[in-house]
Amino acid sequence: MRTFTSLLLFALIVQSASAQSQSERPTLRELGFELGVLPPGPLNAITDVAGVRVGHATLIRGENIRTGVTAVLPHGGNLFTQKVPGAIFTGNGFGKLAGSTQVEELGEIESPILLTSTLNVPKVADAVLDSMLALEGNEDVRSINVIVAETNDGQLNAIRARPVGRDEVLASIRGADTGRVEEGSVGAGTGTIAFGFKGGIGTSSRRLPPNLGGYTIGVLVQSNFGGVLSIAGVPVGRELGRHYLREELGRETDRSDGSIIIVIATDAPVDARNLRRMGARAMMGLARTGAAGTNGSGDYAIAFSTAPSLRIEHGRTGAHEVSLLANDSMSPIFFAVIEATEEAIYNSLFRARTIEGNGRTVEALPIERVLAIMERHGARGHANR
């Protein structure tokens, strides 16, 4: 753990943050803050879970189009013929999550998970079907349950135009990679807003020590919600003077309604029941950031396991024995989900850049001011609990 004892060094960090280009805005961890008690994976991303792929397609056109699509693939093969255990947890159901009921019923995910803008859900689902039906081995398939989740980017984006089409969806799937994940104002996060600042895509991971199984847990979020921003317990939103229920604001970009989609991946051998329990813990990580959980906030967690022993082959009949983690072994994984969700949300804010669109400007989180607030509260170079 790194500790800063000098205001001079703190000033150098602020200068470094200011010097970074908008596309390379630093995260808290890159500025020396260690969030939580569990270590991240090498990429601090959902792609630290082996085999998981993420791809984006970003649409910025003219003065009004600020949107996109993000694809999360549990593995690089044919997901219909090699399904993975999956679950969905609903924190608040104000949303349009296509494919959710079959996942709840069967505990299986058989398509890429796509994130996009609210009114684009049907068009994205149609394009995912095209992609899945075209895969080798799916020539005779007559039913595929595609998963498409959304948040509403209508403040910065001309949402009724529904510009995300087949080309963008296929590009996000085909371009999905196992490496570093681009964060911030990209893909499905291009037009989103969080805590009155520019939100977007964020990701983080945690790795358990060998004596707890050595499993990796990764989270990716599409942040588009409000509340009173808290970073590692520091009341950042209150001190910045931008938060839910502050009457003086009255600006549309500071409304608290919105949504968040949280995608959770793990290589731990857990079934749909415990994956749903992991989704419930993601809401605890969301709460740590100061989320308001308002009436209009659709808060969903989609969780899956990549454990090869749990792959579900299409058309297979009969039971086969698998070794699942016992309930008593889940607690460290639950905690990892909480920490990774919290940090992924922070990363979505720190990485995001200021966006102008649809007649509005939504500013990026002011990193220098945030660091000064955290310094004032004694959070010098670490945010461990």
C-alpha positions in Angstrom: 0.0 0.0 0.0 1.3 3.4 -0.9 0.8 6.3 1.5 1.3 10.0 0.7 2.5 12.2 3.6 3.4 15.2 1.7 1.2 17.9 0.2 3.9 18.4 -2.5 3.5 14.8 -3.6 -0.3 15.3 -3.6 0.1 18.4 -5.8 2.1 16.3 -8.2 -0.7 13.8 -8.4 -3.2 16.5 -9.2 -0.9 17.9 -11.9 -0.5 14.4 -13.4 -4.3 14.0 -13.5 -4.7 17.4 -15.1 -2.1 16.7 -17.8 -3.7 13.5 -18.9 -5.8 13.7 -22.1 -9.5 13.3 -21.9 -9.3 9.9 -23.4 -6.8 8.7 -20.8 -8.2 10.2 -17.6 -6.7 8.3 -14.7 -8.7 6.1 -12.3 -8.3 6.4 -8.5 -6.1 3.2 -8.5 -3.8 4.7 -11.1 -3.4 7.7 -8.8 -2.2 5.5 -6.0 -5.5 4.7 -4.1 -6.0 1.1 -3.2 -9.7 0.5 -3.0 -10.9 -2.2 -0.6 -8.9 -5.1 0.8 -8.9 -7.7 -2.0 -6.4 -7.3 -4.8 -7.5 -6.8 -8.4 -6.5 -8.9 -11.3 -3.7 -7.7 -13.6 -6.1 -5.7 -15.8 -8.5 -4.7 -13.1 -11.2 -5.6 -15.5 -13.9 -8.2 -16.1 -11.6 -9.7 -18.7 -9.3 -10.9 -15.9 -11.8 -13.8 -15.8 -10.2 -16.1 -18.4 -12.0 -16.2 -21.7 -14.4 -13.2 -21.1 -14.4 -10.8 -24.0 -15.7 -7.2 -24.2 -16.3 -5.1 -27.3 -17.8 -1.6 -28.0 -19.3 0.3 -30.9 -19.5 4.1 -30.3 -21.8 6.4 -32.2 -21.0 10.1 -32.1 -22.7 11.8 -35.1 -23.5 15.5 -35.7 -24.9 17.4 -32.7 -27.4 14.9 -31.4 -26.2 11.3 -31.6 -24.3 10.2 -28.6 -24.9 6.5 -28.0 -23.5 3.0 -28.7 -23.5 -0.7 -27.8 -21.3 -2.8 -25.6 -21.0 -6.6 -25.9 -19.8 -9.0 -23.1 -19.1 -12.5 -24.2 -18.7 -15.2 -21.5 -16.4 -17.2 -23.9 -15.2 -17.0 -27.5 -17.1 -20.1 -28.7 -20.7 -20.7 -29.8 -22.7 -19.7 -26.7 -25.8 -21.5 -27.9 -24.1 -24.9 -28.1 -22.0 -24.2 -25.0 -24.2 -22.3 -22.6 -23.0 -21.0 -19.3 -24.8 -20.9 -15.9 -26.3 -17.5 -15.4 -28.7 -15.4 -13.3 -30.3 -12.0 -13.1 -31.0 -10.0 -10.0 -33.4 -7.1 -10.1 -32.7 -4.3 -7.6 -35.4 -2.1 -9.2 -37.3 -3.3 -12.2 -37.8 0.0 -14.1 -36.1 -1.2 -17.3 -36.3 -3.2 -20.5 -34.1 -6.3 -20.0 -34.8 -8.6 -23.0 -34.3 -12.3 -22.3 -34.5 -12.1 -18.5 -37.4 -14.5 -17.9 -35.8 -17.5 -19.6 -32.5 -16.9 -17.6 -34.5 -16.8 -14.4 -36.4 -20.0 -15.3 -33.5 -22.1 -16.7 -30.4 -20.6 -15.1 -28.6 -20.5 -18.4 -27.1 -17.8 -20.7 -26.9 -18.8 -24.4 -25.9 -15.5 -26.1 -23.6 -12.5 -25.8 -24.8 -9.9 -23.3 -25.5 -6.6 -25.0 -25.8 -3.2 -23.4 -27.3 -0.3 -25.2 -29.8 2.6 -25.2 -33.4 2.1 -24.1 -35.2 2.4 -27.4 -32.6 0.5 -29.2 -33.2 -2.8 -27.3 -35.4 -4.4 -30.1 -33.0 -3.5 -32.9 -30.0 -4.7 -31.0 -31.8 -8.0 -30.1 -32.6 -8.5 -33.8 -29.0 -8.0 -34.8 -27.8 -10.4 -32.1 -30.2 -13.0 -33.4 -28.7 -12.5 -36.9 -25.2 -13.1 -35.4 -26.2 -16.2 -33.5 -28.2 -17.8 -36.3 -25.2 -17.4 -38.6 -22.8 -19.3 -36.4 -21.6 -22.7 -37.5 -23.6 -25.4 -35.7 -26.7 -23.3 -35.4 -28.1 -24.0 -38.9 -31.2 -25.8 -37.5 -31.8 -23.6 -34.4 -35.4 -22.3 -34.1 -35.1 -20.5 -30.8 -32.4 -18.4 -29.1 -32.7 -16.3 -26.0 -30.7 -13.2 -26.5 -30.0 -10.8 -23.6 -30.1 -7.1 -24.2 -30.0 -4.6 -21.3 -30.3 -0.8 -21.4 -30.1 2.5 -19.7 -31.7 5.7 -21.0 -29.2 8.1 -22.6 -31.9 10.5 -23.8 -30.5 13.6 -22.2 -27.3 13.6 -24.3 -28.6 11.5 -27.2 -31.4 11.9 -29.7 -32.9 8.6 -28.3 -35.9 8.5 -30.6 -33.6 8.2 -33.6 -32.5 4.7 -32.5 -29.3 4.8 -34.5 -27.7 1.6 -33.2 -28.1 -1.0 -35.9 -26.9 -4.3 -37.2 -23.5 -3.0 -38.2 -22.7 -1.6 -34.8 -23.9 -4.7 -33.0 -21.9 -7.0 -35.1 -18.8 -4.8 -34.8 -19.1 -4.9 -31.0 -19.4 -8.7 -31.0 -16.7 -9.4 -33.6 -14.3 -6.8 -32.0 -14.8 -8.2 -28.5 -11.4 -9.0 -26.9 -9.9 -10.6 -23.8 -7.5 -7.7 -23.1 -7.8 -4.2 -21.7 -11.3 -2.8 -21.6 -11.9 0.7 -22.8 -13.9 2.7 -20.1 -15.8 5.9 -19.8 -17.7 7.6 -22.6 -17.6 4.7 -24.9 -20.0 2.1 -26.3 -23.2 1.8 -24.3 -21.8 4.5 -21.9 -21.4 7.2 -24.6 -24.4 9.2 -23.6 -24.9 8.2 -19.9 -24.9 10.4 -16.8 -24.1 9.4 -13.2 -24.4 11.6 -10.1 -24.9 14.6 -12.4 -21.5 14.0 -14.1 -20.6 12.1 -17.2 -21.1 8.4 -16.5 -20.3 5.4 -18.8 -18.6 2.1 -18.9 -16.5 1.0 -15.9 -14.9 -2.3 -14.9 -12.9 -3.8 -12.1 -11.9 -7.2 -10.7 -10.9 -9.0 -7.6 -8.8 -12.1 -7.1 -9.2 -14.4 -4.1 -6.1 -15.8 -2.4 -5.2 -19.5 -3.0 -6.5 -20.6 0.4 -9.9 -19.2 -0.6 -9.9 -20.9 -4.0 -7.9 -18.4 -6.0 -11.0 -17.5 -8.0 -11.4 -14.3 -10.1 -14.4 -12.1 -10.0 -14.9 -9.4 -12.6 -17.5 -6.6 -13.0 -18.5 -4.3 -15.8 -21.1 -1.5 -15.4 -23.1 0.9 -17.5 -23.6 3.7 -15.1 -26.5 6.1 -15.6 -28.0 6.9 -12.2 -28.0 9.4 -9.4 -27.6 10.0 -5.7 -25.1 11.6 -3.4 -21.6 10.4 -4.7 -19.5 8.9 -2.0 -16.0 7.6 -2.7 -14.6 5.2 -0.1 -16.8 6.9 2.4 -15.8 10.4 1.5 -18.9 12.7 0.8 -17.6 13.9 -2.6 -21.0 14.7 -4.1 -22.0 16.8 -1.1 -18.7 18.7 -1.1 -18.9 19.3 -4.8 -22.4 20.7 -4.3 -24.0 18.4 -6.9 -26.2 15.7 -5.6 -29.8 14.4 -5.3 -32.3 16.5 -3.3 -30.2 19.7 -3.4 -32.9 22.2 -4.4 -30.5 24.9 -5.5 -29.4 22.8 -8.5 -32.5 22.5 -10.6 -30.6 21.4 -13.7 -31.9 18.6 -15.7 -28.5 16.9 -15.9 -28.6 16.5 -12.1 -31.8 14.4 -11.9 -31.3 11.2 -10.0 -33.5 8.9 -12.1 -31.6 6.6 -14.4 -30.3 3.1 -14.4 -27.3 0.8 -14.0 -26.5 -2.5 -15.5 -24.0 -4.6 -13.7 -22.4 -7.6 -15.4 -20.6 -10.1 -13.1 -18.3 -12.8 -14.3 -16.4 -15.5 -12.3 -14.4 -18.6 -13.0 -15.7 -20.1 -9.7 -17.9 -23.2 -10.1 -21.1 -21.7 -8.9 -24.6 -22.5 -10.2 -27.5 -20.1 -11.1 -28.8 -20.0 -7.5 -25.5 -18.7 -6.1 -24.9 -16.5 -9.2 -28.2 -14.7 -8.3 -26.9 -14.3 -4.8 -23.8 -12.7 -6.2 -26.1 -10.3 -8.2 -27.8 -9.3 -4.9 -24.4 -8.4 -3.4 -23.7 -6.1 -6.4 -26.4 -3.9 -5.1 -24.4 -3.5 -1.9 -21.5 -2.2 -4.0 -23.9 0.1 -5.7 -25.1 1.4 -2.4 -21.5 2.2 -1.2 -21.2 4.8 -4.0 -24.2 6.8 -2.7 -26.8 5.6 -5.2 -30.3 6.9 -4.5 -32.3 3.9 -5.9 -35.1 6.2 -7.1 -38.4 5.1 -8.7 -37.0 5.6 -12.2 -33.7 3.8 -11.7 -33.6 0.3 -13.3 -30.9 -1.5 -11.4 -30.0 -5.0 -12.7 -27.2 -7.4 -12.2 -26.4 -10.2 -14.7 -24.0 -12.9 -13.5 -22.4 -15.9 -15.1 -19.8 -18.5 -14.4 -17.1 -19.5 -17.0 -16.1 -22.7 -15.2 -15.6 -25.2 -18.0 -17.1 -28.1 -15.9 -20.4 -26.2 -15.8 -20.8 -25.6 -19.5 -24.3 -26.8 -20.7 -24.2 -28.5 -24.1 -27.3 -27.9 -26.2 -29.4 -31.0 -26.7 -27.7 -33.0 -23.9 -30.0 -35.2 -21.9 -29.4 -36.7 -18.6 -27.6 -35.4 -15.6 -23.8 -35.2 -15.2 -21.9 -34.7 -11.9 -20.2 -31.5 -11.3 -18.4 -30.1 -8.3 -20.1 -26.8 -7.1 -18.9 -24.5 -4.4 -20.8 -25.0 -1.1 -22.8 -22.1 0.3 -20.3 -21.7 3.1 -17.6 -21.0 0.5 -19.5 -18.1 -1.1 -18.8 -15.3 1.4 -15.4 -14.2 0.0 -16.9 -14.2 -3.5 -19.8 -12.1 -2.3 -17.3 -9.6 -0.8 -15.3 -9.5 -4.0 -18.5 -8.7 -6.0 -19.2 -5.8 -3.6 -15.7 -4.3 -4.0 -15.4 -4.8 -7.7 -18.9 -3.3 -8.3 -18.0 -0.2 -6.2 -14.7 0.3 -8.0 -16.2 -0.3 -11.5 -18.6 2.6 -10.8 -15.9 4.9 -9.7 -13.9 3.9 -12.9 -16.9 4.7 -15.1 -16.8 8.3 -13.7 -13.1 8.8 -13.6 -12.5 7.6 -17.2 -15.5 9.4 -18.7 -14.9 12.6 -20.6 -17.1 15.7 -21.0 -19.7 15.2 -23.7 -21.8 17.7 -25.6 -24.9 16.5 -27.3 -28.6 17.0 -27.8 -28.3 20.7 -26.8 -26.6 19.9 -23.4 -23.1 19.6 -22.0 -22.4 17.1 -19.2 -19.1 17.6 -17.5 -16.7 14.9 -16.5 -16.1 14.4 -12.8 -13.5 17.1 -11.8 -10.6 14.8 -10.7 -8.5 17.6 -9.2 -11.3 18.7 -7.0 -12.2 15.2 -6.0 -8.6 14.5 -5.0 -8.5 17.7 -2.9 -11.7 16.6 -1.1 -10.3 13.2 -0.4 -7.0 14.7 0.9 -9.0 17.0 3.1 -10.8 14.0 4.6 -7.5 12.2 5.2 -7.8 9.7 2.3 -4.1 10.1 1.2 -3.2 7.6 -1.4 -5.4 4.8 -0.1 -9.0 4.0 0.4 -8.8 0.8 2.4 -11.5 0.0 4.9 
